[in-house]
């Protein structure tokens, strides 16, 4: 077979990802380390991406995985390093009502990025579940500008900032935030529930923003 844009094509272990790959169906990557300057983009509702432990390497710009408008997407088992944002669930157009919602981001390792994971849902309920991820060595581990999210069982350590919470009506529970040099949780949103988290950071545990 002949593949375009630098693609190698599927193997018995899964798809070998390539730069600017669009994901529009259930996809499993072949294990390996892949340098993808522009990362990959989610391009459909109701799909699952299993990186199967693959590492995506950036060049300190762009996003590792981008979802600007799609719903019910499951992203798991990805190692993402050296991007501006590891995983971006950031709305493409609030005017037209395009924003990602009801995504499950699970069991990923995000390290050495500007933002480990960021969300923005135009003030609409996003209802993401962000679960069992490990985020280290980033300027900001999690930046959440969405609402009605569940953030649970994540480990955020050795980041500059741990979690920026601009969200409303979200549940932040059973997470571990340690050794984030400028603090654990910056809380700017309202009506959030923060319970059963381990916070051990040099600067502060929770900073209430005005």
NORJO-V235119 format. One record per backbone hydrogen bond with DSSP energy under -1.0 kcal/mol. NH is the residue of the N-H (numbers start at 1). CO is the residue of the C=O. E is the energy in kcal/mol with one decimal. If there is no record, write none. Layout:
BEGIN
nh = <NH/NH>
co = <CO/CO>
e = <E/E>
END
This chain:
BEGIN
nh = <7/11/15/20/21/23/27/29/30/34/36/39/40/41/42/43/46/49/50/51/53/54/55/56/57/58/60/64/65/66/67/72/74/75/76/77/79/80/81/82/84/85/86/87/88/89/91/92/93/98/102/104/105/106/107/109/110/111/112/114/115/116/117/118/119/120/121/124/126/127/129/130/131/132/134/135/136/139/140/141/142/143/144/145/148/150/151/152/153/155/156/157/158/160/161/162/163/164/165/166/168/169/171/172/173/174/176/177/178/179/181/182/183/184/185/186/187/188/189/193/195/198/200/207/209>
co = <4/14/28/39/18/41/48/50/15/55/57/36/64/21/66/23/71/74/27/76/77/51/32/79/34/81/82/85/86/40/88/101/47/104/49/106/54/109/56/111/62/62/115/116/65/118/120/68/98/93/126/73/129/75/131/78/134/80/136/83/84/140/141/87/143/89/145/121/147/147/103/150/105/152/108/155/110/113/114/161/162/117/164/119/168/128/171/130/173/133/176/135/178/138/139/183/184/142/186/144/146/190/149/193/151/195/154/198/156/200/159/160/180/204/205/163/207/165/165/170/172/175/177/185/187>
e = <-2.0/-2.4/-3.1/-2.0/-1.5/-3.0/-2.7/-2.4/-2.6/-3.2/-2.3/-1.0/-2.5/-2.8/-3.2/-3.4/-2.4/-3.5/-2.7/-2.5/-2.7/-1.9/-2.7/-3.2/-3.0/-2.5/-3.2/-2.2/-2.0/-1.8/-2.7/-1.7/-2.2/-2.7/-2.5/-1.1/-2.6/-2.7/-2.6/-1.1/-1.4/-1.7/-2.6/-1.7/-2.9/-3.2/-1.8/-1.6/-1.5/-2.9/-4.3/-2.6/-2.9/-2.7/-1.8/-2.9/-3.0/-2.3/-1.7/-2.4/-2.6/-2.4/-1.6/-2.0/-2.2/-2.2/-1.8/-2.3/-1.8/-2.2/-2.9/-3.1/-2.6/-1.7/-2.8/-3.1/-2.3/-1.2/-2.3/-2.1/-2.1/-2.3/-2.7/-1.2/-2.2/-2.8/-3.0/-2.3/-1.0/-2.9/-3.0/-2.1/-1.5/-2.5/-2.2/-1.6/-2.7/-3.0/-3.2/-2.3/-1.1/-1.6/-3.0/-3.5/-2.4/-1.3/-2.9/-3.4/-1.8/-2.6/-1.7/-3.3/-2.2/-1.8/-2.7/-3.2/-2.9/-2.7/-2.2/-2.9/-2.2/-2.8/-2.6/-3.1/-2.8>
END
